[in-house]
């Protein structure tokens, strides 16, 4: 069965808490950006050297989502193939993430999902360890209201909105769409 995890936290803080777990499990993070005009995909890999460029990708108009993967890519290999994280065997090692966009008014919830139901044991161990480490964040709460799912969040004065659905039918920004439709999570 696929695993899911929802957390409303700034992307910078999210990756700050993920870093040690990623190193321990030899996992890597990649942000996927899709050019709106050419539909060309571009991946930005997380490293300590390009941390600021990686985090800036979350506010880009071309930001689509991110991936956490324990797949043993070679050092020379650059992830460029469209949809590579959904192809076998990489999918068995990968966790797909969406959300993380934040403005002065809103914080978008981060949604993590194990891509394959029968994931590789390294991906399962990483995802479990990642959830445990994220749940240890000081002041983290789990009473965000949205159906019967368990959502975690850091308290904020901002309104928490769902992760971006990337619908081409939405003509306004995702933030404006959520605020206009009152698609806001309630903090307790």
Secondary structure as a PSIPRED ss2 file (coil, helix, strand):
# PSIPRED VFORMAT (PSIPRED V4.0)

   1 X C   1.000  0.000  0.000
   2 X C   1.000  0.000  0.000
   3 X C   1.000  0.000  0.000
   4 X E   0.000  0.000  1.000
   5 X E   0.000  0.000  1.000
   6 X E   0.000  0.000  1.000
   7 X E   0.000  0.000  1.000
   8 X E   0.000  0.000  1.000
   9 X C   1.000  0.000  0.000
  10 X C   1.000  0.000  0.000
  11 X H   0.000  1.000  0.000
  12 X H   0.000  1.000  0.000
  13 X H   0.000  1.000  0.000
  14 X H   0.000  1.000  0.000
  15 X H   0.000  1.000  0.000
  16 X H   0.000  1.000  0.000
  17 X H   0.000  1.000  0.000
  18 X H   0.000  1.000  0.000
  19 X H   0.000  1.000  0.000
  20 X H   0.000  1.000  0.000
  21 X H   0.000  1.000  0.000
  22 X H   0.000  1.000  0.000
  23 X H   0.000  1.000  0.000
  24 X H   0.000  1.000  0.000
  25 X C   1.000  0.000  0.000
  26 X C   1.000  0.000  0.000
  27 X C   1.000  0.000  0.000
  28 X E   0.000  0.000  1.000
  29 X E   0.000  0.000  1.000
  30 X E   0.000  0.000  1.000
  31 X E   0.000  0.000  1.000
  32 X E   0.000  0.000  1.000
  33 X E   0.000  0.000  1.000
  34 X E   0.000  0.000  1.000
  35 X C   1.000  0.000  0.000
  36 X C   1.000  0.000  0.000
  37 X C   1.000  0.000  0.000
  38 X C   1.000  0.000  0.000
  39 X C   1.000  0.000  0.000
  40 X C   1.000  0.000  0.000
  41 X E   0.000  0.000  1.000
  42 X E   0.000  0.000  1.000
  43 X E   0.000  0.000  1.000
  44 X E   0.000  0.000  1.000
  45 X E   0.000  0.000  1.000
  46 X C   1.000  0.000  0.000
  47 X C   1.000  0.000  0.000
  48 X C   1.000  0.000  0.000
  49 X C   1.000  0.000  0.000
  50 X C   1.000  0.000  0.000
  51 X H   0.000  1.000  0.000
  52 X H   0.000  1.000  0.000
  53 X H   0.000  1.000  0.000
  54 X H   0.000  1.000  0.000
  55 X H   0.000  1.000  0.000
  56 X H   0.000  1.000  0.000
  57 X H   0.000  1.000  0.000
  58 X H   0.000  1.000  0.000
  59 X H   0.000  1.000  0.000
  60 X C   1.000  0.000  0.000
  61 X C   1.000  0.000  0.000
  62 X C   1.000  0.000  0.000
  63 X E   0.000  0.000  1.000
  64 X E   0.000  0.000  1.000
  65 X E   0.000  0.000  1.000
  66 X E   0.000  0.000  1.000
  67 X E   0.000  0.000  1.000
  68 X E   0.000  0.000  1.000
  69 X E   0.000  0.000  1.000
  70 X C   1.000  0.000  0.000
  71 X C   1.000  0.000  0.000
  72 X C   1.000  0.000  0.000
  73 X C   1.000  0.000  0.000
  74 X C   1.000  0.000  0.000
  75 X C   1.000  0.000  0.000
  76 X C   1.000  0.000  0.000
  77 X C   1.000  0.000  0.000
  78 X C   1.000  0.000  0.000
  79 X C   1.000  0.000  0.000
  80 X C   1.000  0.000  0.000
  81 X C   1.000  0.000  0.000
  82 X C   1.000  0.000  0.000
  83 X C   1.000  0.000  0.000
  84 X H   0.000  1.000  0.000
  85 X H   0.000  1.000  0.000
  86 X H   0.000  1.000  0.000
  87 X C   1.000  0.000  0.000
  88 X C   1.000  0.000  0.000
  89 X C   1.000  0.000  0.000
  90 X H   0.000  1.000  0.000
  91 X H   0.000  1.000  0.000
  92 X H   0.000  1.000  0.000
  93 X H   0.000  1.000  0.000
  94 X E   0.000  0.000  1.000
  95 X E   0.000  0.000  1.000
  96 X E   0.000  0.000  1.000
  97 X E   0.000  0.000  1.000
  98 X E   0.000  0.000  1.000
  99 X C   1.000  0.000  0.000
 100 X C   1.000  0.000  0.000
 101 X C   1.000  0.000  0.000
 102 X E   0.000  0.000  1.000
 103 X C   1.000  0.000  0.000
 104 X C   1.000  0.000  0.000
 105 X C   1.000  0.000  0.000
 106 X E   0.000  0.000  1.000
 107 X E   0.000  0.000  1.000
 108 X E   0.000  0.000  1.000
 109 X C   1.000  0.000  0.000
 110 X E   0.000  0.000  1.000
 111 X E   0.000  0.000  1.000
 112 X E   0.000  0.000  1.000
 113 X E   0.000  0.000  1.000
 114 X E   0.000  0.000  1.000
 115 X C   1.000  0.000  0.000
 116 X C   1.000  0.000  0.000
 117 X C   1.000  0.000  0.000
 118 X C   1.000  0.000  0.000
 119 X C   1.000  0.000  0.000
 120 X C   1.000  0.000  0.000
 121 X H   0.000  1.000  0.000
 122 X H   0.000  1.000  0.000
 123 X H   0.000  1.000  0.000
 124 X H   0.000  1.000  0.000
 125 X H   0.000  1.000  0.000
 126 X H   0.000  1.000  0.000
 127 X H   0.000  1.000  0.000
 128 X H   0.000  1.000  0.000
 129 X H   0.000  1.000  0.000
 130 X H   0.000  1.000  0.000
 131 X H   0.000  1.000  0.000
 132 X H   0.000  1.000  0.000
 133 X H   0.000  1.000  0.000
 134 X H   0.000  1.000  0.000
 135 X H   0.000  1.000  0.000
 136 X C   1.000  0.000  0.000
 137 X C   1.000  0.000  0.000
 138 X C   1.000  0.000  0.000
 139 X C   1.000  0.000  0.000
 140 X E   0.000  0.000  1.000
 141 X E   0.000  0.000  1.000
 142 X E   0.000  0.000  1.000
 143 X E   0.000  0.000  1.000
 144 X E   0.000  0.000  1.000
 145 X E   0.000  0.000  1.000
 146 X C   1.000  0.000  0.000
 147 X C   1.000  0.000  0.000
 148 X C   1.000  0.000  0.000
 149 X C   1.000  0.000  0.000
 150 X C   1.000  0.000  0.000
 151 X E   0.000  0.000  1.000
 152 X E   0.000  0.000  1.000
 153 X E   0.000  0.000  1.000
 154 X E   0.000  0.000  1.000
 155 X C   1.000  0.000  0.000
 156 X C   1.000  0.000  0.000
 157 X C   1.000  0.000  0.000
 158 X C   1.000  0.000  0.000
 159 X E   0.000  0.000  1.000
 160 X E   0.000  0.000  1.000
 161 X E   0.000  0.000  1.000
 162 X C   1.000  0.000  0.000
 163 X C   1.000  0.000  0.000
 164 X C   1.000  0.000  0.000
 165 X C   1.000  0.000  0.000
 166 X C   1.000  0.000  0.000
 167 X C   1.000  0.000  0.000
 168 X C   1.000  0.000  0.000
 169 X C   1.000  0.000  0.000
 170 X C   1.000  0.000  0.000
 171 X C   1.000  0.000  0.000
 172 X C   1.000  0.000  0.000
 173 X C   1.000  0.000  0.000
 174 X H   0.000  1.000  0.000
 175 X H   0.000  1.000  0.000
 176 X H   0.000  1.000  0.000
 177 X H   0.000  1.000  0.000
 178 X H   0.000  1.000  0.000
 179 X H   0.000  1.000  0.000
 180 X H   0.000  1.000  0.000
 181 X C   1.000  0.000  0.000
 182 X C   1.000  0.000  0.000
 183 X C   1.000  0.000  0.000
 184 X E   0.000  0.000  1.000
 185 X E   0.000  0.000  1.000
 186 X E   0.000  0.000  1.000
 187 X C   1.000  0.000  0.000
 188 X C   1.000  0.000  0.000
